[in-house]
Amino acid sequence: MVPFEAFLMSSGVTTDSRNIPADSIFFALKGERFNGNQYAIKALESGAKFAVVDEGSYQDTRIIKVSNVLESLQECARSYRRYLGIPIIGLTGSNGKTTNKELFHAVLSKKYRTFATKGNFNNHIGVPLSLLNIPRNSEIAIIEMGANHQKEISLLSSICEPNVGYITNFGKAHLEGFGGIDGVIRGKSELYDYLRATNQTAMVSFDDVIQMENSKGIHHFGFGQTTGLITWAPASSSEFAQVNIFSEQGSYSIQSLLSGSFNEQNIAAAACIGHHYNVASNHIKEAIESYVPQMNRVEWRATKSNKVLLDAYNANPTSMKLSIDSFSKWHKKDGLLILGDMFELGEESAFEHQSIVNHLNSLDLQNQSILIGRHFNTTNWVGPKFESTEKLADYWKEKGAPTDASILLKGSRGIALETLMNLL
């Protein structure tokens, strides 16, 4: 029996021997600190119906021996994707992947039984697990694909085989693994390479010169401020993204709960995907307007003493500058920016952190910004700075935390800025 046949006879898939759903199939993955092969018997004893291993010798017919468990998991996911036969939207980009994924899901769910990647299951293990968790009655799926080096998007595309692909943007994220911004563009554009080779379709922003150039030769549709399946324009001057949408079915305005003008394009993209899949305009509007950000991603929270814009899940130079510009525009008097280090920038790290400092200086935000982390501590920042989130927390415990302020928390996940929330 091959793993895919066993999967179809199982209740679901798991790779964690500590959490075995009844009648599931266990894939014995290996990591730097663990070897799932050692837990295959335990998984079966805990209720798994099958176990897939690549080490050892077993008489138990419930244990399926393969040459490589990870590759078997990926092939099983590819087979299931073909078995389902539903449209799949493949989504990648430097910034905004999760926001776009959630907006797409909200819009498409108005008409279809829609599945979308849960959490950050977007790498070479997460994408296969996401695919294998698609309910069999689903009508469409949105699969988020993340990458921090070349050939990763190529692999993930070959596993999920998207019918439509969308790259949110090309920004300064994971510069270390990609080898600079040119490497980011090449790496993300591997999605275009897949779509071109398989005669599938790209959704593009007609306002993005790089997207238009790199998607040449691919069937495409898209959106822009002057042309596209839909066109869009900022609806009003507000801290929350508001967009006017114009389509063949008429025009309508979307007033979202998403903070920052950088989310206007994300709203336009969600509207465009909705129109492509024939979701009614009023349902698109309703879906986007009711979407509430969460998971530490551009999420407003009211504390006992302050209003906090929590964006502490990820950060790179592109998203950091966009956040600074948007937040400082609307909170010139009561605003406090608490910014943490940006990770995975490699040789560009010192330059990019100093660039953020220069940007803060150009906006005269020295008295309204606190910088955290060893990378920011090596810059010439003259305002308050701390080596770690813990050091700032200790300082506040002694001197008192800010009150009656609007506060931006923005930094890479490893800085753990969200731990400051209980002091604010």
C-alpha positions as CSV (number, residue, x, y, z in Angstrom):
1,M,0.0,0.0,0.0
2,V,1.3,3.5,-0.9
3,P,0.8,6.4,1.6
4,F,-1.8,8.1,-0.5
5,E,-4.1,5.0,-0.5
6,A,-3.6,4.8,3.3
7,F,-4.4,8.5,3.7
8,L,-7.7,8.1,1.9
9,M,-8.6,5.4,4.4
10,S,-7.6,7.6,7.3
11,S,-9.4,10.3,9.2
12,G,-6.6,12.8,8.6
13,V,-2.8,13.4,8.8
14,T,-0.4,14.1,11.7
15,T,3.3,14.5,12.2
16,D,3.2,15.0,15.9
17,S,3.3,11.8,18.0
18,R,2.0,13.7,21.0
19,N,-1.2,14.5,19.2
20,I,-2.7,11.5,17.4
21,P,-6.3,11.9,16.2
22,A,-8.1,8.6,16.1
23,D,-7.6,6.6,12.8
24,S,-5.1,9.2,11.4
25,I,-2.0,8.5,9.3
26,F,1.3,9.5,11.0
27,F,4.2,10.6,8.9
28,A,7.5,10.1,10.8
29,L,9.4,13.3,9.8
30,K,12.9,14.0,10.9
31,G,14.3,17.2,12.3
32,E,17.5,18.5,13.8
33,R,16.4,17.4,17.3
34,F,14.0,14.6,16.6
35,N,13.4,11.5,14.5
36,G,9.8,10.6,14.0
37,N,10.7,7.0,13.1
38,Q,11.3,6.5,16.8
39,Y,7.7,7.2,17.6
40,A,5.9,5.2,14.9
41,I,4.9,2.4,17.2
42,K,3.8,4.9,19.8
43,A,1.7,6.7,17.2
44,L,-0.1,3.4,16.4
45,E,-0.6,2.6,20.0
46,S,-2.1,6.1,20.5
47,G,-4.7,5.6,17.8
48,A,-3.1,6.1,14.4
49,K,-4.4,3.9,11.7
50,F,-1.1,3.9,9.7
51,A,2.4,5.2,10.1
52,V,4.9,6.1,7.3
53,V,8.6,5.6,8.1
54,D,11.9,5.5,6.3
55,E,13.9,3.6,8.9
56,G,13.7,0.2,10.6
57,S,12.0,-3.0,9.7
58,Y,8.5,-3.9,10.8
59,Q,6.1,-6.8,10.4
60,D,3.1,-4.7,11.2
61,T,1.2,-4.0,8.0
62,R,0.0,-0.7,9.3
63,I,3.6,0.6,9.0
64,I,4.4,1.7,5.4
65,K,8.2,1.9,4.6
66,V,9.3,4.5,2.1
67,S,12.7,5.8,1.0
68,N,12.0,9.4,2.3
69,V,9.2,10.4,4.6
70,L,9.2,14.1,3.7
71,E,9.1,13.4,0.0
72,S,6.4,10.9,0.6
73,L,4.4,13.5,2.5
74,Q,4.8,15.9,-0.4
75,E,3.8,13.4,-3.0
76,C,0.8,12.3,-1.0
77,A,-0.3,16.0,-0.9
78,R,0.2,16.4,-4.6
79,S,-1.9,13.2,-5.2
80,Y,-4.7,14.5,-3.0
81,R,-4.7,17.9,-4.7
82,R,-5.3,16.0,-8.0
83,Y,-7.8,13.8,-6.4
84,L,-9.8,16.8,-5.2
85,G,-9.6,18.5,-8.6
86,I,-10.8,21.9,-7.3
87,P,-9.4,25.3,-8.2
88,I,-6.5,26.3,-6.0
89,I,-5.1,29.8,-5.6
90,G,-1.4,29.9,-4.9
91,L,-0.3,33.0,-2.9
92,T,3.1,34.3,-2.1
93,G,5.0,37.6,-1.8
94,S,7.2,39.5,0.6
95,N,4.5,41.3,2.5
96,G,0.8,40.8,3.1
97,K,0.5,37.1,2.3
98,T,-1.6,36.3,5.3
99,T,-3.8,39.4,5.0
100,N,-4.5,38.6,1.4
101,K,-5.2,35.0,2.2
102,E,-7.7,35.9,4.9
103,L,-9.4,38.5,2.7
104,F,-9.6,36.0,-0.2
105,H,-11.1,33.4,2.1
106,A,-13.7,35.8,3.4
107,V,-14.7,36.9,-0.1
108,L,-14.8,33.5,-1.7
109,S,-16.6,31.9,1.3
110,K,-19.6,34.1,0.4
111,K,-20.2,31.8,-2.6
112,Y,-18.1,28.6,-2.2
113,R,-17.0,26.1,0.4
114,T,-13.6,27.6,0.8
115,F,-10.4,26.3,2.5
116,A,-7.4,28.5,3.3
117,T,-4.0,27.7,4.9
118,K,-4.3,27.8,8.7
119,G,-1.7,29.9,10.6
120,N,1.8,29.9,9.0
121,F,1.7,26.4,7.5
122,N,3.4,27.7,4.3
123,N,6.7,25.9,3.9
124,H,7.9,22.6,2.5
125,I,6.1,20.8,5.3
126,G,3.3,23.2,6.0
127,V,2.0,23.3,2.4
128,P,1.6,19.5,2.1
129,L,-0.1,19.4,5.5
130,S,-2.4,22.3,4.4
131,L,-3.4,20.4,1.2
132,L,-4.0,17.2,3.1
133,N,-6.3,19.1,5.5
134,I,-8.6,20.4,2.8
135,P,-12.1,18.9,3.5
136,R,-13.2,16.6,0.6
137,N,-16.4,18.7,0.1
138,S,-14.4,21.9,-0.5
139,E,-15.0,23.8,-3.7
140,I,-11.9,26.1,-3.8
141,A,-8.8,26.5,-1.7
142,I,-6.2,29.2,-1.0
143,I,-2.7,28.0,-0.3
144,E,-0.1,30.4,1.1
145,M,3.4,29.7,0.1
146,G,6.4,31.2,2.0
147,A,10.0,31.1,1.1
148,N,13.4,32.3,2.3
149,H,15.6,30.9,-0.5
150,Q,15.7,30.1,-4.2
151,K,13.8,27.1,-5.6
152,E,11.4,26.9,-2.6
153,I,8.4,28.5,-4.4
154,S,9.2,26.2,-7.4
155,L,8.9,23.2,-5.1
156,L,5.8,24.4,-3.4
157,S,4.1,25.3,-6.7
158,S,4.8,21.8,-8.0
159,I,3.1,20.3,-4.9
160,C,0.0,22.4,-4.8
161,E,-0.3,22.9,-8.6
162,P,-2.2,26.3,-8.4
163,N,-4.7,27.2,-11.1
164,V,-4.3,30.9,-10.2
165,G,-1.2,32.4,-8.7
166,Y,-0.8,35.8,-7.1
167,I,2.4,37.5,-5.8
168,T,1.5,40.3,-3.4
169,N,4.7,42.2,-3.9
170,F,8.5,42.0,-4.0
171,G,10.0,43.5,-0.8
172,K,13.1,43.4,1.3
173,A,12.2,40.2,3.2
174,H,14.6,37.2,3.8
175,L,17.4,39.0,2.1
176,E,19.9,36.7,3.7
177,G,18.5,33.6,2.2
178,F,17.6,35.1,-1.2
179,G,20.9,37.0,-1.6
180,G,19.5,40.5,-1.9
181,I,16.4,42.1,-3.5
182,D,17.2,40.7,-7.0
183,G,17.2,37.3,-5.4
184,V,13.8,38.0,-3.8
185,I,12.3,38.9,-7.2
186,R,13.8,35.8,-8.8
187,G,12.6,33.5,-6.0
188,K,9.1,34.8,-5.7
189,S,8.8,34.8,-9.6
190,E,9.2,31.1,-9.5
191,L,5.4,31.1,-9.2
192,Y,5.2,32.8,-12.5
193,D,7.6,30.2,-14.0
194,Y,5.3,27.4,-12.8
195,L,2.2,29.1,-14.2
196,R,3.8,29.8,-17.5
197,A,5.1,26.2,-17.9
198,T,1.7,24.7,-17.0
199,N,-0.5,27.1,-18.9
200,Q,-2.2,28.4,-15.8
201,T,-3.3,31.9,-14.8
202,A,-1.7,34.8,-12.9
203,M,-3.5,37.6,-11.1
204,V,-1.4,40.7,-11.2
205,S,-1.4,44.3,-10.1
206,F,-1.3,46.3,-13.3
207,D,0.4,49.1,-11.3
208,D,3.4,46.9,-10.4
209,V,6.0,47.2,-13.2
210,I,7.9,44.1,-12.0
211,Q,4.8,42.0,-11.8
212,M,3.8,43.0,-15.3
213,E,7.3,42.3,-16.7
214,N,7.9,39.0,-14.9
215,S,4.4,37.6,-15.8
216,K,4.8,38.1,-19.5
217,G,3.6,35.1,-21.5
218,I,1.1,34.0,-18.9
219,H,-2.6,34.1,-19.0
220,H,-3.5,36.8,-16.6
221,F,-6.2,39.1,-15.2
222,G,-5.7,41.8,-12.6
223,F,-6.5,45.1,-11.1
224,G,-5.0,48.6,-11.1
225,Q,-5.9,52.3,-10.6
226,T,-6.5,52.8,-14.3
227,T,-7.1,49.4,-15.9
228,G,-7.9,45.8,-15.1
229,L,-10.8,43.4,-14.4
230,I,-11.6,46.0,-11.7
231,T,-10.0,49.4,-11.1
232,W,-9.7,51.0,-7.7
233,A,-9.0,54.3,-5.9
234,P,-8.5,55.4,-2.3
235,A,-12.0,56.3,-1.0
236,S,-11.1,58.9,1.6
237,S,-8.4,60.1,3.9
238,S,-8.6,57.8,6.9
239,E,-6.4,55.8,9.1
240,F,-8.4,52.7,8.0
241,A,-8.1,51.6,4.4
242,Q,-11.1,52.6,2.3
243,V,-11.3,51.9,-1.3
244,N,-13.6,52.6,-4.2
245,I,-14.0,49.7,-6.6
246,F,-15.1,50.0,-10.2
247,S,-16.2,47.0,-12.3
248,E,-18.5,46.1,-15.2
249,Q,-21.2,45.4,-12.6
250,G,-20.9,48.9,-11.2
251,S,-19.0,50.7,-8.5
252,Y,-19.0,50.4,-4.7
253,S,-17.1,51.6,-1.7
254,I,-15.3,49.4,0.9
255,Q,-14.7,50.8,4.4
256,S,-12.4,48.2,6.1
257,L,-11.1,47.7,9.6
258,L,-7.6,47.3,8.2
259,S,-5.2,50.0,9.4
260,G,-2.8,51.6,6.9
261,S,-3.0,52.8,3.3
262,F,-0.7,49.9,2.3
263,N,-3.8,47.7,2.8
264,E,-5.7,49.4,0.0
265,Q,-4.0,47.2,-2.6
266,N,-4.8,44.1,-0.5
267,I,-8.5,45.1,-0.6
268,A,-8.4,45.7,-4.3
269,A,-6.8,42.2,-4.8
270,A,-9.5,40.6,-2.7
271,A,-12.2,42.4,-4.7
272,C,-10.5,41.3,-8.0
273,I,-10.3,37.6,-7.0
274,G,-14.0,37.9,-6.0
275,H,-15.0,39.3,-9.4
276,H,-12.9,36.6,-11.2
277,Y,-14.8,33.9,-9.4
278,N,-18.2,35.6,-9.9
279,V,-18.9,36.6,-6.3
280,A,-21.5,39.3,-6.1
281,S,-20.3,42.9,-5.5
282,N,-22.4,43.3,-2.3
283,H,-21.0,40.1,-0.9
284,I,-17.4,41.2,-1.7
285,K,-18.1,44.4,0.1
286,E,-19.7,42.7,3.1
287,A,-16.9,40.1,3.4
288,I,-14.1,42.7,3.4
289,E,-15.8,45.2,5.7
290,S,-16.5,42.5,8.3
291,Y,-12.9,41.1,8.3
292,V,-11.1,41.8,11.6
293,P,-7.3,41.5,11.7
294,Q,-5.9,39.2,14.3
295,M,-2.9,37.0,15.2
296,N,-0.7,40.1,16.0
297,R,-0.9,41.3,12.4
298,V,-1.9,45.1,12.2
299,E,-4.4,44.5,15.0
300,W,-5.7,47.4,17.1
301,R,-6.2,46.5,20.8
302,A,-7.5,48.6,23.6
303,T,-5.6,48.2,26.9
304,K,-6.4,49.7,30.2
305,S,-4.2,52.7,29.6
306,N,-3.5,52.9,25.8
307,K,-4.6,52.0,22.3
308,V,-2.1,49.6,20.7
309,L,-1.6,48.7,17.1
310,L,0.0,45.2,17.4
311,D,2.0,44.2,14.3
312,A,4.6,42.0,16.0
313,Y,4.4,38.8,13.8
314,N,6.9,39.8,11.2
315,A,8.9,42.8,9.9
316,N,11.2,43.7,7.1
317,P,12.5,47.0,5.8
318,T,9.6,47.4,3.3
319,S,6.8,46.7,5.8
320,M,8.6,48.7,8.5
321,K,8.7,51.9,6.5
322,L,5.1,51.5,5.4
323,S,4.0,51.1,9.0
324,I,6.0,54.0,10.2
325,D,4.6,56.3,7.5
326,S,1.0,55.3,8.0
327,F,1.1,55.3,11.8
328,S,3.0,58.6,12.2
329,K,0.6,60.3,9.7
330,W,-2.4,59.7,11.9
331,H,-0.8,59.9,15.3
332,K,1.5,62.9,15.2
333,K,0.6,64.1,18.8
334,D,-0.2,60.9,20.8
335,G,1.8,58.4,18.9
336,L,4.6,56.2,20.2
337,L,6.5,53.8,17.9
338,I,8.1,50.8,19.5
339,L,10.2,49.1,16.8
340,G,12.1,45.8,17.1
341,D,14.9,44.3,15.0
342,M,14.2,42.9,11.5
343,F,15.7,39.4,11.1
344,E,17.1,37.4,8.2
345,L,18.7,40.4,6.4
346,G,22.2,39.0,6.2
347,E,24.9,41.3,5.0
348,E,22.3,44.0,4.4
349,S,21.2,44.1,8.1
350,A,23.4,47.0,9.3
351,F,22.5,49.1,6.3
352,E,18.7,48.4,6.5
353,H,18.5,49.1,10.2
354,Q,20.4,52.4,9.8
355,S,18.0,53.2,6.9
356,I,15.1,52.9,9.2
357,V,16.8,55.2,11.7
358,N,17.4,57.7,9.0
359,H,13.8,57.5,8.0
360,L,12.7,58.1,11.6
361,N,15.0,61.1,11.8
362,S,13.7,62.5,8.5
363,L,10.2,62.4,10.0
364,D,11.4,64.0,13.3
365,L,10.3,61.0,15.4
366,Q,13.3,60.9,17.8
367,N,11.1,61.7,20.7
368,Q,8.3,59.4,19.7
369,S,10.2,56.2,19.0
370,I,11.8,53.4,21.0
371,L,14.1,50.9,19.2
372,I,14.7,47.4,20.5
373,G,17.3,44.8,19.6
374,R,21.0,44.4,19.0
375,H,20.8,45.5,15.3
376,F,19.1,48.8,16.1
377,N,21.6,49.2,19.0
378,T,24.5,49.3,16.5
379,T,22.9,52.3,14.6
380,N,23.5,56.0,15.4
381,W,20.0,56.4,16.9
382,V,20.0,59.1,19.5
383,G,16.5,58.4,20.9
384,P,15.7,55.7,23.5
385,K,16.9,52.2,22.6
386,F,17.1,48.9,24.5
387,E,19.0,45.7,23.8
388,S,15.9,43.5,24.3
389,T,12.2,43.6,25.0
390,E,12.9,42.4,28.5
391,K,15.2,45.4,29.2
392,L,12.4,47.8,28.1
393,A,9.9,45.9,30.3
394,D,12.3,46.2,33.3
395,Y,12.7,49.9,32.6
396,W,8.9,50.4,32.5
397,K,8.4,48.4,35.7
398,E,10.8,50.8,37.4
399,K,9.9,54.1,35.8
400,G,6.3,53.5,34.6
401,A,4.9,52.6,31.2
402,P,3.3,55.1,28.8
403,T,-0.3,56.0,29.3
404,D,-3.0,57.7,27.2
405,A,-1.0,57.0,24.0
406,S,-1.5,55.4,20.6
407,I,1.3,52.8,20.3
408,L,2.7,50.9,17.4
409,L,4.4,47.6,18.2
410,K,6.3,46.5,15.0
411,G,9.1,44.0,14.8
412,S,10.2,40.5,13.8
413,R,8.6,37.6,15.7
414,G,11.7,36.8,17.6
415,I,11.7,40.1,19.4
416,A,8.4,39.2,21.0
417,L,7.0,42.7,21.3
418,E,3.6,41.3,22.1
419,T,5.0,40.5,25.6
420,L,4.9,44.2,26.4
421,M,1.1,44.2,26.1
422,N,0.5,43.4,29.8
423,L,2.4,46.5,30.8
424,L,0.5,48.8,28.5
